[in-house]
Amino acid sequence: MLKTCLFALLFSLISFSSEGYAETSTLNWCGTYFEENEQGYIRVPVQEFKTGSQSCSLEEYNHRVSTSGSVTIALDFIKSRSALNNWRKFSNHVIIVRGKIRNGNITNTRFIRDVGL
């Protein structure tokens, strides 16, 4: 009986501990794309790090970065069609990407739109 109770308690603790990780929502980020050491990054305004970007234009992006500063987020590409070589053409462009933020990286990164230089 004691083993059954301990097993049930352990199972419930494991279930609740992974719940926060599973509920991460997919967001859009507007930022400047660049590469460093064979890794893709996007530079986004500080206030959009956790919440993503609601809208994106060159003027809005430049205004938000100049007022609040920027933070760099690594992009994790998991599909072969999203390989780093496919992203090089967007170097120093303001782009919109979609993905989930996990451990300070945007995972499952998908390209949405190129806003411009």
C-alpha positions in Angstrom: 0.0 0.0 0.0 2.8 2.4 0.9 4.6 1.7 -2.4 1.3 2.4 -4.3 0.9 5.8 -2.5 4.5 6.7 -3.1 4.3 5.8 -6.8 1.1 7.9 -7.2 2.8 10.8 -5.4 5.9 10.5 -7.7 3.7 10.3 -10.8 1.7 13.4 -9.8 4.9 15.4 -9.1 6.4 14.5 -12.5 3.1 15.4 -14.2 2.9 18.9 -12.6 6.6 19.6 -13.1 6.5 19.2 -16.9 3.2 21.1 -17.2 4.9 24.5 -17.5 7.1 23.3 -20.3 4.2 21.9 -22.3 2.1 25.0 -22.1 4.6 27.3 -23.9 2.7 29.0 -26.7 3.8 29.8 -30.2 4.6 33.5 -30.7 5.9 35.8 -33.4 9.0 37.9 -32.9 10.1 40.9 -35.0 13.8 41.5 -35.0 17.1 41.8 -36.9 18.6 38.5 -38.0 22.3 37.9 -37.9 24.7 34.9 -37.6 27.7 34.3 -35.4 29.8 31.2 -35.1 27.5 29.2 -37.4 24.5 30.0 -35.2 21.5 32.1 -36.2 20.2 34.9 -33.9 17.5 37.5 -33.8 17.8 40.8 -32.0 14.4 41.8 -30.5 13.3 44.7 -28.3 13.7 43.9 -24.6 9.9 44.3 -23.8 9.1 41.6 -26.4 11.4 38.9 -25.1 8.8 37.0 -23.3 5.6 38.2 -25.0 6.5 38.3 -28.7 5.7 41.0 -31.1 2.2 42.2 -31.8 3.0 44.1 -35.0 6.1 44.7 -37.0 7.3 47.5 -39.3 10.8 49.1 -39.7 9.7 52.3 -37.9 8.0 50.5 -35.0 11.0 48.1 -34.6 13.6 51.0 -34.6 11.5 53.0 -32.2 11.1 50.1 -29.7 14.8 49.2 -29.8 15.9 52.8 -29.4 13.6 53.3 -26.3 14.1 50.0 -24.5 17.2 48.4 -25.9 17.5 45.0 -27.5 18.2 41.4 -26.5 19.7 38.6 -28.6 17.8 35.3 -28.9 19.3 32.2 -30.5 17.2 30.4 -33.2 17.0 26.6 -33.2 16.3 25.1 -36.6 15.1 21.6 -36.5 13.9 20.9 -40.0 16.2 20.6 -43.0 14.3 23.2 -44.9 15.1 25.7 -42.2 18.8 25.1 -42.3 21.2 27.9 -41.6 22.2 28.3 -45.3 18.6 29.2 -46.2 18.6 32.1 -43.7 21.9 33.8 -44.8 20.1 36.0 -47.3 18.3 37.7 -44.4 21.5 38.8 -42.7 20.9 42.3 -41.1 17.2 42.3 -42.3 14.3 42.9 -39.9 12.3 39.7 -40.1 9.3 38.1 -38.4 9.8 34.6 -37.1 7.4 32.2 -35.3 8.3 29.7 -32.6 8.2 28.8 -29.0 10.7 30.2 -26.5 12.4 27.6 -24.4 15.6 28.0 -22.3 16.2 31.4 -23.9 16.1 30.1 -27.5 13.3 30.2 -30.0 12.7 26.6 -30.9 10.8 25.2 -34.0 11.7 28.4 -35.8 9.6 29.3 -38.8 10.2 32.2 -41.1 7.1 34.4 -41.6 8.1 37.6 -43.4 11.1 39.8 -44.4 10.3 43.4 -43.4 13.4 44.9 -44.9 16.8 46.4 -44.1 
